[in-house]
Amino acid sequence: MKKSIKEKALKQLLWVGIVSISMFFAGLTSAFIVRKAEGNWTEFILPDWFIASTFVIILSSVLLFFVRGRLKKGKSVFNLLFTTLLLGIIFSYLQFEGWGQLTNQGIYLTGVGSNVAGSFLYVLTLSHLVHLAGGVVALVFASVKSKLNLYSADNCLGLDLTMMYWHFLTVLWLYLFIFLKFL
């Protein structure tokens, strides 16, 4: 019974965090829309690195859909978790490459030559990357626990929380990518 109460409490806390993060990004994207309507907005093409990173994070999330099935069969999930972790790191690398391409185009976060459009892009993507860092840390712990065979079909709360958060980060990135690409 205590495990059930603990599990419910931790999942509810994660949902509170997810809703809070969602509201944070809703506020940023709303400010983006309002500020863009005021004018003095530099239009630019979103770097292809962000497209590549989108495919990477989707793939990482898809891999996690196989974890529960493997656990139920008593199989190791380490390879899935570790690959997802590596894809999270690759996603981060691709984001940095995208920022590099932006600076090569003359799009800066702040300073001489910066524009509010570029600043919003950096803030949105960097904020996502900061939250993704938390997901990467969770994946490190989940991978280690998996390697030590500490998860089973009946004992995987930490794994479930990690997967829920990672899927949320994927959906959040898809929202941001579509928002930035088409608005």
Secondary structure, 3 states (H helix, E strand, C coil): CHHHHHHHHHHHHHHHHHHHHHHHHHHHHHHHHHHHHCCCCCCCCCCHHHHHHHHHHHHHHHHHCCHHHHHHCCCCCHHHHHHHHHHHHHHHHHHHHHHHHHHHCCCCCCCCCCCHHHHHHHHHHHHHHHHHHHHHHHHHHHHHHHHCCCCECCECHHHHHHHHHHHHHHHHHHHHHHHHHHC
